[in-house]
Amino acid sequence: MYEPLGQNIERKWWAIIKTKKLATFLALIILVSLFAYMTKMPKTGDIYTKIPYNTVSTYEKPNISEIFQPNAETTVATVTTLGTTTVLFEKVQFDINSTDVMVFLHIQKTGGTTFGQHLVRDLLLRKNCYKPKPSLKRFNCLRPNSHVESWLFSRYTTGWKCGLHADWTSLNECVHEYFYDLESKRNYYYFTILREPVSRYLSEYAHVRRGATWRTAHLNCQSNQYPSPLCFTGENWMGVTLDEFISCRKNWAINRQTRMLADLRQINCTGEGMLPEDQDRIMLETAKKNLLSFTYFGLTEEQEKSRLMFEYMFDMKFKVQFQMNNLTLASQMQLPEDKRNEIRKINHLDAELYEFAREIFYQRWESLVARGLVRD
């Protein structure tokens, strides 16, 4: 029994149309899925890349170690030469008009106060930082296209929002919460200043001896808060002798730079239950790793080189040159060599970290000089 010719043709065309509709529908599903996947992928320029908050099934605080994944390769390339790390220094695409944020990790007695003031007073910007009130120490450093959002997270802009002289571990858990942006991606560009360890330690001693303290400083680690250990009773440690200062081995002044740059989650925050040598090894390893992941770091002893390297890295200019202060309290202390060696010995982690940092710093400087980007 044959169908009429007209019905047969109609049936075939209808089958073709249905097939095309199905193919179009499947292609649309594939395109939508691909777009959703691509929007969740981290951008190659991210220094710290966030997993979108909506991937968490319930509205709970997500695992910080999953949200932030340090990626040193986004700012530096590393190769091994004669057992040392060689770093190829390349500028980043910091976008002050976007959501990018600079985060200044301010280590005590490294010249961070002076550097922080340069950032808010001396950068040449389309919209200069300003004080909302003359009596305030704090500045507003707002994006050129915003009246509310800051591009700089530092003492002089946001204050001590993550704690007094917050370390890397504390900042890593806190900075993103300050910006209330867990559902968006944001690039955080970390930087810091390092100083020769014996001079830094003596400067902190002089600071404490005259009655100043950081007694309210604390560590934020894995959603817990740990107060800084105190070596004194009462309000301060005014008049402390150097020997007394050295003898307090729980003092955070010892190896402070390493501790502040280390990932303290890797030692269960406080190192409790660990062998001292294991704790030291992990702190030093993670401090070096984090330093390499930083967009930039400077040296207290190299003010002008540090300025020029910052300008190159962020494509910004300061309106003043940086001056080295050679009349510090530490430089005026006349100490016998054996006492300096004793201080160097207890700060052995900082000594190794600083030598590592110096090597990287001068390699970066020489690479800029060789390419004609700065003058030596």
BELLIN-V975955 format. One record per helix or strand. SS is the DSSP state (@ for helix, = for strand). FROM is the first residue (numbers start at 1). TO is the last residue. If there is no record, write none. Layout:
# BELLIN-V975955
SS|FROM|TO  SS|FROM|TO
This chain:
# BELLIN-V975955
@|5|40  =|48|49  @|53|55  @|64|67  =|69|70  @|72|74  =|76|81  =|84|89  =|101|105  @|112|121  =|123|123  =|130|130  =|140|140  =|142|142  =|150|150  =|152|153  @|168|178  =|188|194  @|197|209  =|218|221  =|224|227  @|242|247  @|256|261  @|264|267  @|276|293  =|296|299  @|303|314  =|318|318  @|337|346  @|348|370
